Amino acid sequence: MKYDIKFSCGHEETIELFGKGSERERKIAYYEEYGVCSECYRKHLEDVAKHNADFCNDQGLVITIGSSAQVREAYKIAANFFTEFDRAVKETEGVASEHPEEAERAHKDIDHGFAVKALATTKTKADFWIDNQYVAGIFKVLSKELKANNGIIPSVPCKPDVITGSWNGRIYGKAGKYRIYIDGKETFITDEQAEECRKYGENR
């Protein structure tokens, strides 16, 4: 059955509910006290996505390669990684302060952690974050890469000016007729811009 419900956000919306009468009444009561309408929920998701992106950008990470949905998900994962990193640093600093005998080891762990964080800011492909996903897994992969590189952190290639948003990492067409998709929208580019994008994608 369809019901006109006034959600906790103050907006009204018609929704369809199924099940027993008592179950439908329970859902209606919940929506009225705690629920939000679909538009407010969409706005909430947009605000969360913007917060995650802004937070990661402040940490030095700018994710540019991937679909809009992939980049949004990658920022969510990365934001959680940086948040957990900050928590772990504070916790380790507490150990060093409370247990002087552990201070040297704790500070080495913190130094290693910051090196891993610096490497994380070079991971501008959404796939990296989505493929690894969990904090422990991300830290392990980055630590392994850091060791393989003898502690050297690669520089982040300069992003071509034509990439103004999320790029799926692909170049379409042929000489004189190249095009890419930025935030899902087709963008025609010059041969020179295509070469810049190709090099940028290869070095990510």
N, C-alpha and C positions, 0 to 999 in steps of 0.2 A: 504494500500500500504506500501511497505517497503522502507525505506530511509537510506542512509549512512550519519550519522550525526557526525560532529566533535564537541564534547562537550567542555564546558568552561575549563575542566581540560586538554584539548589538545589531548585526546584520541578519536579515531573514533569507532563507533559501529553501527550496523544495527538494526533498530527498526521498528516495524510495527505501523502505525498510521491509525486511522479511522475518519470518519466524513467528513464534507464539506472541500473543498479545502482550503478555507480561514482559517478554524480552524486548519487544518494540518500545514499550513504555520506559523500560530501563535505559535503553539507548537514547531516547528522546530527552530524558532527565539529564543524562550525562552530557549530551550535546549542548543543552541549554545552560548548564553550569560550567562546563570546561571546554566545549568544542568551539571551533572557529569555522567560519564559512570558507568555501573553496578559494575565494579571492584573497582573503586574509592569509590563508595557509600558503598560497602561491607567493604572496609578498614576503611572508616569513622565510620561505626557502631562498628567495632572492637575497634577502638581508643576510642570511647565514652564509650563503655562497660568497657574497661581497666581503663579509667579515673575514672568512677564511683566506680569500685572495689577498686582501689588504694586510692581514697578519703575516702571511708568507712573504709578501713583497717587502715588508718591513724587516724580515729576517734575511733578505737578500735573494730570495728565490722568486723567479718569474717563469711560470710555465707557459710556453707558447705553442708547443707542438702537440696536436691532438684535437679531436672534435670538441665542440663547446661542452658537451656532456662529459667527455673524458677529462677535460681540463678542470671542470667543476669538481668532479670526483677526486681527481689528483690533489687539488688544493685542500679538500676535506681531509684526505689522508695525511698530507704533508703538515697541515696545521696541527693535527693530533701528534705527529712526530715531534714537531718543535715544542709543543706544549709539554709533552712528556720529557723531552730533553731538559727543558728549564726546571722541571720538577726534580729530575734526577740530579742535576747540578746542585740545587739547593740541599738536597738530601745528602749528597756526598760532602758538601761543604760543612754540613752539620756534623758528619762523622769525624772530619778532620779537626773540627773545633772541640768536640767532646772527647775525642780519643787522640791525643797528640802522637801516640806511637803509630797511629794509622795515617797520619797527615801526609807523609811522603807518597805513599801509595795512592791515597785519595787524590792528591794534586796531579799525579801522573794520569789517573783515570779521567780527571776533569780536562786536562790538556788534550788527551786522546779524544775525548768527547767533542771538544770544540773543533778539532781537526776533522772529525767525521761530519759535524754540522756544516763546516765550510765546504766539504765535498758535496754534501746534500744540496747546497744552493746552486750547484752546477747541473743538477738533474732537471733540465727544463722540458723533457719529454714526459707527457702524462703517463705513457706506458710504464715507465720505471716505477712510479708510485703505485699504480694499479696492480702491476705484476707482483710487487713485493708486499704491499699493503700494510702488514702488521709492523709495529714499532720495532720489536726484537729482530724481525727478519730484515727490515730496512737497515738497522744498525749493523747487523752481521754482514750484509752484502757490501755496505760502504766501508766497513773496517777491513774486509778482505781486499777490496779494491785499493784502499789506502796503503795497505801493506805491500801489495803487488807493485804499486807506483813509488815505493820507498818514501812514502809520506808526502810526495809531491802532489799538489792539488792543481788540476788543469784550469786554465783560464776559460772563462765563458766567452764564446765567440760573439762578436757584435751582431745583434739582430738587424736584418735588413729593414729599412724604413717602410717597405711595402707591407711587412707583416705587422699589422696594427691590432691584431686580436689573436684568436685561436686559429692556428693553421694545422691542417691534418697531415702535414709533412709530405704531401704529394704535389707534383707539378704535371699539368696536363697540356696536351697540344704538341705543337712542333715549332721550329724556328719561325719567328715572326708572328706566331699565334699562341704563345704560351698563356696559361691562366692557372690561377690557384684559387682555393676557397678559404676565405677569412670569415670566421664566425658563421660558416655555412653559406656565405654569399660569394658568388663567382666574381673574381677580380682578374682582369687582363693585365699582363705584365710584359715588359720588354725582355729581349734576349739577355741583356745584362742583368736585369733583376732576377731572371730565372736562374742564372749562374750563381748569383749571390745566395738565393734561396737554397740551391742545391748544395753549395758548400756549407751553409749554415746547418742544414739538415744532417749532412754527413758527419759534422763535428759535434753533434749533440750526443 
